[in-house]
Amino acid sequence: MIETGRIVIAGAGLGALYAALELAPRPVLVISPESLGEGASSAWAQGGVAAAMASHDTPEAHAADTLQAGAGTVDAKVAAMVTRVAREHIVDLTDLGTPFDRDAGGNYVMSREAAHSAARVVRVKGDQAGGKIMQTLITAVRTAPSVQVLENTQAVRLETEGSTVTGIWITRADAPSAPVLIKCPGVLLAGGGSGGLYAHTTNPPRIRGQVIGFAARAGARIADPEFVQFHPTAFDISEDPAPLATEALRGEGAVLVNSNGERFMLAEHPDAELAPRDIVARAIFAETQGGRRPMLDTREALGAEVLTRYPTVAETCARAGIDPVQDPIPVAVAAHYHMGGVEADLQGRTSLANLWVCGEASSTGLHGANRLASNGLLEALVYARNAAKDIASLDTPADVNEISPDFPPGGQDLDAAAVNDLREAMTTLAGVRRTAQGLKQALTAIARLEAEQAADENFTNMCATATLITAAALQRKESRGGHFRDDFPEPDPAQAHRTRITLDEALAIRDRIVSRL
């Protein structure tokens, strides 16, 4: 066991690093599963940060779009707060050195994305916002004397006394080891979402719901776990994870066509390609299921400019042997963002004392049933600062030594076959389209896999989150936002509310299903 006066931040993405800087000069310890900057979903974000920066736009309009996209379950108070402070975070990131795109007059270049009523997404070099923001924050963190980063380590369990978090257990992330307990005054969870629980995902390989899972295992209340957003336009080039064809392409006028040359979104929604993501995702999924391969056609809208304005897309196309100037880009649906997570209040507090959460591992009420495009990075920034301000009220030492854990031998490598089985079950049975029968089959498969891999705490954390997603999806007998039930295809006004559930409650649902088989 190691005792420290540092605040421990589990995760190393945008929310984690921003919070670490906000907490300065208070000493913090950042737990990073990879080398800093690698393996974080934030660094892969292409679209940018949504904020009402233009003279023709307002925070109120941004909040209204957020409410509309969220399909009836957004917390209006949260949406108003987040959109109101969005501008100051863009300015602060600019002051830190983030090279946001600017025009000749020094104004921010804004992009319009799906379900936004205005162009309000601040970007960097077209499709490199996440990576460039992360580079800016990493540079600042590396030079911050109050921040210690433990690389190649991962959190696997919370230590609690009653309903109070007193520490966190960590292991090596690059090799098997027994866990080590770090006793600390407080923990901020900032470890990403759950996209990697699905076989087709845009998330980095390690992002598989572990942080949500171990928080739930400690008793933290979880909100909205059934709402998983599937990005409509991941590259369909047999890569895992699937590279992303940013939504900004559709904002610039790119259209979706199928292998018959039909522009199929025109019949699906008045906004066609800029309809809410869940509608576009289901339409693309239907084309795939029907054998009419969907593709994103940038030729008329962008021509050769796609190669210079969207370098990440151009690089992926080159790697796959696709010439987007001459041919459409094959696309498929992929798990992209988890609207659900550990329930957080306006200060990022969870239901457990001395535990905070920010970023995709959280559920704040901002996203509702369907996240508005580019609100994810914004939420991470806002709640990282809010949590940091709240954590600052803890009585912690002003100066503490760095820690150097000595990991004893033990542990085991993840069973790749079990992980693949879990991902396939989630994709097939709890994915874009769901039914009661399929969800019950998924819960049964999760229970079996968890029992077979009971000694692996990392896998247990994954199964906890998979169980929460699936049990909540079974309970929500309607379709809303990112949750679609073929057996209940319409929204039910009586269910226009958020889900709140504990792991014990989800396991009870799972146990009832399994016992009947």
C-alpha positions as CSV (number, residue, x, y, z in Angstrom):
1,M,0.0,0.0,0.0
2,I,1.1,3.6,-0.8
3,E,-0.3,6.6,1.0
4,T,-0.2,10.0,-0.8
5,G,-1.6,13.4,-0.3
6,R,-2.1,13.8,-4.1
7,I,-5.5,13.8,-5.8
8,V,-5.5,10.8,-8.1
9,I,-6.9,11.2,-11.6
10,A,-7.8,7.9,-13.3
11,G,-7.3,8.5,-17.1
12,A,-5.2,10.7,-19.3
13,G,-7.5,12.2,-21.9
14,L,-8.6,15.8,-22.3
15,G,-10.7,15.9,-19.1
16,A,-7.9,14.3,-17.0
17,L,-5.2,16.7,-18.2
18,Y,-7.3,19.8,-18.1
19,A,-8.4,19.0,-14.5
20,A,-4.8,18.3,-13.5
21,L,-3.8,21.8,-14.8
22,E,-6.9,23.4,-13.1
23,L,-5.9,21.8,-9.8
24,A,-2.4,23.3,-9.9
25,P,-0.6,23.9,-7.6
26,R,-2.4,21.2,-5.7
27,P,-0.4,18.0,-6.2
28,V,-2.1,15.4,-8.4
29,L,-1.2,11.9,-9.8
30,V,-2.4,11.1,-13.3
31,I,-2.9,7.4,-14.0
32,S,-2.2,6.8,-17.8
33,P,-2.6,3.4,-19.3
34,E,-0.3,4.3,-22.2
35,S,2.4,6.8,-22.8
36,L,0.8,10.3,-22.3
37,G,-1.2,11.2,-25.3
38,E,-1.6,7.7,-26.7
39,G,-4.8,5.6,-26.4
40,A,-7.1,8.5,-25.3
41,S,-10.4,9.0,-27.2
42,S,-9.9,12.8,-26.9
43,A,-6.8,12.6,-29.2
44,W,-8.9,10.9,-31.8
45,A,-11.7,13.4,-31.9
46,Q,-11.8,15.0,-35.3
47,G,-14.8,17.4,-35.3
48,G,-13.8,19.9,-32.6
49,V,-15.4,21.7,-29.7
50,A,-18.9,23.1,-30.0
51,A,-19.3,26.7,-28.7
52,A,-21.3,29.8,-29.7
53,M,-18.3,31.9,-30.8
54,A,-19.8,33.6,-33.9
55,S,-21.6,36.9,-33.8
56,H,-24.7,35.4,-35.2
57,D,-24.9,32.6,-32.6
58,T,-25.8,32.4,-28.9
59,P,-25.4,30.0,-26.0
60,E,-29.2,29.8,-25.8
61,A,-29.4,28.6,-29.4
62,H,-26.6,26.0,-28.7
63,A,-28.6,24.8,-25.6
64,A,-31.8,24.6,-27.6
65,D,-30.0,22.4,-30.2
66,T,-28.6,20.2,-27.4
67,L,-32.1,19.7,-26.0
68,Q,-33.5,18.9,-29.4
69,A,-30.8,16.3,-30.2
70,G,-31.1,14.7,-26.8
71,A,-34.6,13.4,-27.6
72,G,-36.4,14.5,-24.4
73,T,-34.0,13.5,-21.6
74,V,-31.5,16.4,-21.5
75,D,-31.2,18.2,-18.2
76,A,-32.0,21.8,-19.3
77,K,-30.2,23.3,-16.4
78,V,-27.0,21.4,-17.4
79,A,-27.3,22.4,-21.0
80,A,-27.7,26.1,-20.1
81,M,-24.7,26.0,-17.8
82,V,-22.4,24.2,-20.3
83,T,-23.2,26.3,-23.3
84,R,-23.0,29.5,-21.3
85,V,-19.3,28.8,-20.3
86,A,-18.2,27.2,-23.6
87,R,-16.6,30.3,-25.0
88,E,-14.3,30.9,-22.0
89,H,-12.9,27.4,-22.4
90,I,-12.1,28.0,-26.1
91,V,-10.4,31.2,-25.1
92,D,-8.4,29.5,-22.4
93,L,-7.3,26.7,-24.7
94,T,-6.2,29.3,-27.2
95,D,-4.2,31.1,-24.5
96,L,-2.5,27.7,-23.8
97,G,-1.4,27.5,-27.4
98,T,-4.1,25.5,-29.2
99,P,-3.9,26.4,-32.9
100,F,-7.6,26.7,-33.7
101,D,-8.4,27.5,-37.3
102,R,-8.7,31.3,-37.8
103,D,-9.6,33.4,-40.8
104,A,-7.6,36.4,-42.1
105,G,-9.4,38.7,-39.6
106,G,-8.4,36.4,-36.6
107,N,-12.0,35.1,-36.2
108,Y,-12.4,31.4,-35.4
109,V,-13.4,29.3,-38.4
110,M,-16.6,27.5,-37.5
111,S,-17.9,24.2,-38.9
112,R,-21.5,23.1,-38.9
113,E,-22.2,19.5,-37.8
114,A,-25.3,17.3,-37.5
115,A,-28.3,18.7,-35.6
116,H,-26.7,22.1,-35.1
117,S,-28.7,25.1,-36.3
118,A,-25.5,27.1,-36.9
119,A,-21.9,26.7,-37.7
120,R,-20.4,26.5,-34.1
121,V,-17.8,23.8,-34.0
122,V,-14.3,25.2,-33.5
123,R,-11.7,23.1,-35.2
124,V,-8.0,22.6,-35.9
125,K,-6.7,21.9,-39.4
126,G,-10.1,20.6,-40.4
127,D,-10.1,17.3,-38.6
128,Q,-7.3,17.4,-36.0
129,A,-8.9,19.2,-33.1
130,G,-8.7,16.4,-30.5
131,G,-5.0,15.7,-31.3
132,K,-3.9,19.3,-31.3
133,I,-5.7,20.1,-28.0
134,M,-4.2,17.1,-26.4
135,Q,-0.7,18.1,-27.6
136,T,-1.3,21.6,-26.0
137,L,-2.4,20.1,-22.7
138,I,0.4,17.5,-22.7
139,T,3.0,20.2,-23.1
140,A,1.5,22.1,-20.2
141,V,1.2,19.0,-18.0
142,R,4.8,18.0,-18.7
143,T,6.1,21.3,-17.3
144,A,3.6,21.5,-14.4
145,P,5.6,20.7,-11.2
146,S,2.4,19.8,-9.3
147,V,1.5,17.0,-11.7
148,Q,3.0,13.5,-11.6
149,V,2.1,11.1,-14.4
150,L,2.3,7.4,-13.9
151,E,2.4,5.9,-17.4
152,N,1.7,2.4,-18.4
153,T,-0.5,1.9,-15.4
154,Q,-4.3,1.4,-15.1
155,A,-6.9,1.6,-12.4
156,V,-8.9,-1.5,-11.7
157,R,-10.8,-1.0,-8.4
158,L,-11.8,1.7,-5.9
159,E,-11.1,1.3,-2.2
160,T,-14.1,2.4,-0.1
161,E,-15.1,2.7,3.6
162,G,-18.9,2.7,3.5
163,S,-19.9,5.1,0.8
164,T,-16.6,7.0,0.9
165,V,-13.8,6.4,-1.5
166,T,-10.5,6.2,0.3
167,G,-8.1,5.0,-2.5
168,I,-7.7,3.3,-5.8
169,W,-6.0,0.0,-6.9
170,I,-3.7,0.1,-9.9
171,T,-1.8,-2.5,-11.9
172,R,0.7,-2.3,-14.7
173,A,-1.0,-1.8,-18.1
174,D,1.8,-3.1,-20.2
175,A,2.3,-6.5,-18.4
176,P,0.5,-8.6,-15.9
177,S,1.0,-7.6,-12.2
178,A,-0.8,-7.8,-8.9
179,P,-2.7,-4.6,-7.9
180,V,-1.2,-2.0,-5.6
181,L,-3.5,0.2,-3.4
182,I,-2.9,4.0,-3.4
183,K,-4.6,5.6,-0.4
184,C,-5.5,9.2,-1.3
185,P,-7.8,12.1,-0.3
186,G,-9.9,12.0,-3.5
187,V,-10.2,10.4,-6.9
188,L,-11.3,12.0,-10.2
189,L,-12.5,9.4,-12.8
190,A,-11.6,10.6,-16.3
191,G,-11.0,7.3,-18.1
192,G,-13.2,7.3,-21.2
193,G,-16.3,5.5,-22.3
194,S,-17.3,2.1,-23.5
195,G,-17.1,2.0,-27.3
196,G,-14.6,-0.8,-27.3
197,L,-17.2,-3.1,-25.8
198,Y,-18.5,-3.4,-29.4
199,A,-16.8,-5.2,-32.2
200,H,-17.1,-2.2,-34.5
201,T,-15.9,1.0,-32.8
202,T,-14.0,4.2,-33.4
203,N,-12.6,4.2,-29.9
204,P,-9.0,3.4,-29.0
205,P,-8.4,-0.3,-28.2
206,R,-8.3,0.0,-24.4
207,I,-11.5,2.1,-24.0
208,R,-13.9,-0.7,-23.0
209,G,-16.0,0.6,-20.1
210,Q,-13.5,-0.3,-17.4
211,V,-13.7,2.9,-15.4
212,I,-17.5,2.9,-15.4
213,G,-17.4,-0.7,-14.4
214,F,-15.1,-0.4,-11.4
215,A,-17.0,2.7,-10.2
216,A,-20.3,0.7,-10.4
217,R,-18.7,-2.2,-8.6
218,A,-17.8,0.2,-5.7
219,G,-21.5,1.2,-5.6
220,A,-21.6,4.4,-7.6
221,R,-24.9,5.2,-9.2
222,I,-24.9,5.0,-13.0
223,A,-27.2,7.0,-15.3
224,D,-28.4,6.4,-18.8
225,P,-26.2,3.4,-19.6
226,E,-28.5,2.2,-22.4
227,F,-27.8,5.2,-24.5
228,V,-24.8,4.4,-26.8
229,Q,-24.2,6.6,-29.8
230,F,-23.1,4.8,-33.0
231,H,-21.2,7.0,-35.4
232,P,-22.7,6.7,-38.9
233,T,-19.6,7.2,-40.9
234,A,-16.7,5.1,-39.7
235,F,-14.4,3.9,-42.5
236,D,-15.5,0.4,-43.7
237,I,-12.0,-0.9,-44.4
238,S,-11.7,-3.8,-41.9
239,E,-9.6,-1.9,-39.4
240,D,-10.1,-2.3,-35.6
241,P,-10.7,0.3,-34.3
242,A,-12.4,1.8,-37.3
243,P,-11.0,5.2,-38.5
244,L,-13.5,8.0,-38.5
245,A,-14.8,10.0,-41.5
246,T,-15.5,13.2,-39.6
247,E,-19.0,14.6,-39.5
248,A,-17.6,17.9,-40.7
249,L,-17.4,16.3,-44.2
250,R,-21.2,16.1,-44.2
251,G,-21.3,19.7,-42.8
252,E,-19.4,20.7,-45.9
253,G,-21.9,19.1,-48.2
254,A,-20.7,15.5,-48.6
255,V,-23.6,13.1,-49.2
256,L,-24.4,9.5,-48.5
257,V,-25.0,7.1,-51.3
258,N,-25.4,3.4,-51.6
259,S,-23.9,0.9,-54.0
260,N,-26.8,1.6,-56.4
261,G,-25.9,5.3,-56.5
262,E,-29.0,6.3,-54.5
263,R,-28.8,9.2,-52.0
264,F,-30.8,7.3,-49.3
265,M,-30.9,10.0,-46.6
266,L,-33.3,12.2,-48.5
267,A,-36.2,9.8,-47.8
268,E,-35.2,9.5,-44.1
269,H,-35.2,13.0,-42.7
270,P,-35.7,16.7,-43.8
271,D,-32.1,17.4,-42.8
272,A,-30.9,14.4,-44.9
273,E,-27.1,13.8,-44.1
274,L,-27.3,16.3,-41.2
275,A,-30.1,14.6,-39.4
276,P,-29.3,13.5,-35.8
277,R,-26.7,10.8,-35.6
278,D,-29.0,8.0,-34.4
279,I,-31.3,8.5,-37.5
280,V,-28.3,8.6,-39.9
281,A,-26.7,5.5,-38.2
282,R,-29.9,3.4,-38.5
283,A,-30.2,4.3,-42.1
284,I,-26.7,3.4,-42.9
285,F,-27.1,0.2,-40.9
286,A,-30.2,-0.7,-42.9
287,E,-28.3,-0.2,-46.2
288,T,-25.5,-2.4,-44.9
289,Q,-27.9,-5.1,-43.8
290,G,-29.7,-4.9,-47.2
291,G,-26.4,-5.5,-49.0
292,R,-26.4,-2.0,-50.5
293,R,-23.0,-0.9,-49.3
294,P,-23.2,2.7,-48.0
295,M,-20.6,5.3,-49.0
296,L,-19.7,8.9,-48.2
297,D,-19.3,10.9,-51.4
298,T,-17.2,14.0,-51.0
299,R,-16.4,14.5,-54.7
300,E,-18.9,17.3,-55.6
301,A,-18.7,19.1,-52.2
302,L,-15.0,19.2,-51.7
303,G,-13.2,17.7,-54.7
304,A,-9.4,17.7,-54.3
305,E,-9.7,20.0,-51.2
306,V,-10.6,17.0,-49.1
307,L,-6.9,16.0,-49.3
308,T,-5.7,19.3,-47.9
309,R,-8.5,20.4,-45.6
310,Y,-9.0,17.0,-43.9
311,P,-5.5,15.4,-43.6
312,T,-6.6,12.6,-41.2
313,V,-9.3,11.5,-43.6
314,A,-6.8,11.8,-46.5
315,E,-4.2,9.7,-44.7
316,T,-6.8,6.9,-43.9
317,C,-7.9,6.9,-47.5
318,A,-4.3,6.6,-48.8
319,R,-3.7,3.7,-46.3
320,A,-6.8,1.9,-47.6
321,G,-6.1,2.6,-51.3
322,I,-9.1,4.9,-51.7
323,D,-8.9,8.1,-53.8
324,P,-11.7,10.3,-52.4
325,V,-11.3,12.7,-55.3
326,Q,-12.4,10.0,-57.7
327,D,-14.5,7.6,-55.6
328,P,-16.9,7.6,-52.6
329,I,-15.6,6.4,-49.2
330,P,-17.1,3.1,-47.9
331,V,-18.6,3.7,-44.4
332,A,-20.3,1.6,-41.7
333,V,-21.8,2.2,-38.3
334,A,-19.5,2.0,-35.3
335,A,-19.9,2.5,-31.5
336,H,-18.6,5.9,-30.9
337,Y,-19.7,7.6,-27.7
338,H,-21.4,6.5,-24.5
339,M,-24.0,9.1,-23.3
340,G,-24.4,7.0,-20.1
341,G,-21.9,6.7,-17.3
342,V,-21.2,7.4,-13.7
343,E,-23.9,9.9,-12.6
344,A,-22.4,13.4,-11.9
345,D,-23.9,16.5,-10.4
346,L,-23.0,20.1,-11.6
347,Q,-19.7,19.9,-9.7
348,G,-18.8,16.5,-11.1
349,R,-19.6,14.8,-7.8
350,T,-20.8,11.2,-7.8
351,S,-23.0,9.3,-5.4
352,L,-19.8,8.3,-3.4
353,A,-18.0,10.8,-1.3
354,N,-14.5,11.8,-2.4
355,L,-15.2,10.6,-5.9
356,W,-15.7,12.9,-8.9
357,V,-16.1,12.1,-12.6
358,C,-15.7,14.1,-15.9
359,G,-15.6,13.3,-19.6
360,E,-17.1,10.3,-21.3
361,A,-17.1,8.1,-18.2
362,S,-19.6,10.5,-16.7
363,S,-23.3,11.0,-17.3
364,T,-24.1,14.7,-16.5
365,G,-27.5,15.1,-18.2
366,L,-26.0,17.2,-21.0
367,H,-26.4,14.6,-23.8
368,G,-29.7,13.0,-22.9
369,A,-30.5,10.1,-25.3
370,N,-28.4,11.3,-28.1
371,R,-25.2,13.5,-27.9
372,L,-25.2,16.7,-30.1
373,A,-22.1,16.6,-32.3
374,S,-18.9,18.0,-30.7
375,N,-20.5,18.5,-27.3
376,G,-18.3,15.7,-25.9
377,L,-15.0,17.6,-25.7
378,L,-16.9,20.6,-24.4
379,E,-18.5,18.6,-21.6
380,A,-15.1,17.2,-20.6
381,L,-13.6,20.6,-20.4
382,V,-16.5,22.2,-18.4
383,Y,-16.8,19.3,-15.9
384,A,-13.0,19.0,-15.5
385,R,-12.9,22.6,-14.3
386,N,-16.1,22.2,-12.2
387,A,-14.7,19.1,-10.5
388,A,-11.3,20.7,-10.0
389,K,-12.9,23.7,-8.2
390,D,-14.9,21.3,-6.0
391,I,-11.9,19.1,-5.2
392,A,-10.0,22.2,-4.2
393,S,-12.2,22.3,-1.1
394,L,-10.5,19.1,0.2
395,D,-7.9,19.6,2.9
396,T,-4.8,18.2,1.2
397,P,-1.1,19.0,1.6
398,A,0.5,21.7,-0.5
399,D,3.6,19.7,-1.3
400,V,4.0,16.0,-1.4
401,N,6.6,13.6,-2.8
402,E,6.2,11.7,-6.0
403,I,5.3,8.0,-5.6
404,S,6.9,5.0,-7.3
405,P,4.8,1.9,-7.0
406,D,6.6,-1.5,-6.9
407,F,4.2,-3.9,-8.6
408,P,4.4,-7.5,-7.3
409,P,4.1,-10.4,-9.7
410,G,0.6,-11.7,-10.4
411,G,-2.3,-10.9,-12.5
412,Q,-3.0,-12.3,-16.0
413,D,-3.3,-11.1,-19.6
414,L,-6.8,-10.5,-20.9
415,D,-8.2,-13.5,-22.7
416,A,-8.5,-12.2,-26.3
417,A,-11.1,-14.8,-27.2
418,A,-13.3,-13.9,-24.3
419,V,-13.0,-10.2,-25.1
420,N,-13.9,-10.9,-28.7
421,D,-16.9,-12.9,-27.7
422,L,-18.1,-10.1,-25.4
423,R,-17.7,-7.5,-28.2
424,E,-19.5,-9.7,-30.7
425,A,-22.4,-10.3,-28.3
426,M,-22.8,-6.6,-27.6
427,T,-22.7,-5.7,-31.3
428,T,-25.1,-8.4,-32.4
429,L,-27.6,-8.3,-29.5
430,A,-27.3,-4.9,-27.8
431,G,-26.1,-2.6,-30.7
432,V,-27.8,-0.3,-33.2
433,R,-31.1,-2.2,-33.1
434,R,-32.3,-4.2,-30.1
435,T,-35.1,-6.6,-29.1
436,A,-36.1,-8.1,-25.8
437,Q,-35.0,-11.6,-27.0
438,G,-31.6,-10.3,-28.1
439,L,-31.0,-8.3,-24.9
440,K,-31.8,-11.4,-22.8
441,Q,-29.4,-13.4,-24.9
442,A,-26.7,-10.8,-24.4
443,L,-27.2,-10.8,-20.6
444,T,-26.9,-14.6,-20.6
445,A,-23.7,-14.4,-22.7
446,I,-22.2,-11.7,-20.4
447,A,-22.9,-13.7,-17.3
448,R,-21.3,-16.8,-18.8
449,L,-18.2,-14.9,-19.9
450,E,-17.8,-13.1,-16.6
451,A,-18.0,-16.4,-14.7
452,E,-15.4,-18.0,-17.0
453,Q,-13.0,-15.1,-16.5
454,A,-13.8,-14.4,-12.8
455,A,-10.1,-14.1,-11.9
456,D,-9.5,-11.2,-14.3
457,E,-10.6,-8.0,-12.7
458,N,-10.1,-5.9,-15.8
459,F,-12.5,-8.2,-17.7
460,T,-15.0,-8.1,-14.8
461,N,-15.0,-4.3,-15.1
462,M,-15.9,-4.6,-18.8
463,C,-18.7,-7.1,-18.0
464,A,-20.1,-4.8,-15.3
465,T,-20.5,-2.0,-17.9
466,A,-21.9,-4.4,-20.5
467,T,-24.4,-5.6,-18.0
468,L,-25.5,-2.1,-17.1
469,I,-26.0,-1.1,-20.8
470,T,-27.9,-4.3,-21.6
471,A,-30.1,-4.4,-18.5
472,A,-31.1,-0.8,-18.8
473,A,-31.8,-1.3,-22.5
474,L,-34.1,-4.2,-21.6
475,Q,-36.0,-2.1,-19.1
476,R,-36.5,0.8,-21.5
477,K,-39.4,-0.5,-23.6
478,E,-39.4,2.3,-26.2
479,S,-37.1,3.8,-28.8
480,R,-35.4,7.1,-28.0
481,G,-32.2,8.7,-29.3
482,G,-29.3,6.2,-29.4
483,H,-31.6,3.4,-28.0
484,F,-33.7,1.7,-30.6
485,R,-36.0,-1.3,-29.9
486,D,-37.5,-3.1,-32.9
487,D,-40.2,-4.4,-30.6
488,F,-41.0,-0.9,-29.3
489,P,-40.1,1.3,-32.2
490,E,-41.8,4.5,-31.0
491,P,-40.9,6.8,-28.2
492,D,-43.2,6.6,-25.1
493,P,-43.8,10.1,-23.5
494,A,-44.1,8.4,-20.1
495,Q,-40.5,7.2,-20.4
496,A,-39.1,10.6,-21.3
497,H,-36.8,10.6,-18.3
498,R,-33.3,9.6,-17.4
499,T,-32.3,6.1,-16.2
500,R,-30.6,5.7,-12.8
501,I,-29.4,2.3,-11.9
502,T,-26.8,0.6,-9.7
503,L,-24.8,-2.5,-10.6
504,D,-26.6,-4.5,-8.0
505,E,-30.0,-3.7,-9.7
506,A,-28.6,-4.6,-13.1
507,L,-27.2,-7.8,-11.8
508,A,-30.6,-8.7,-10.3
509,I,-32.2,-8.2,-13.7
510,R,-29.5,-10.4,-15.3
511,D,-29.8,-13.1,-12.6
512,R,-33.6,-13.3,-13.2
513,I,-33.0,-13.8,-17.0
514,V,-30.4,-16.4,-16.5
515,S,-32.4,-18.3,-13.9
516,R,-35.3,-18.7,-16.3
517,L,-33.2,-20.5,-18.9
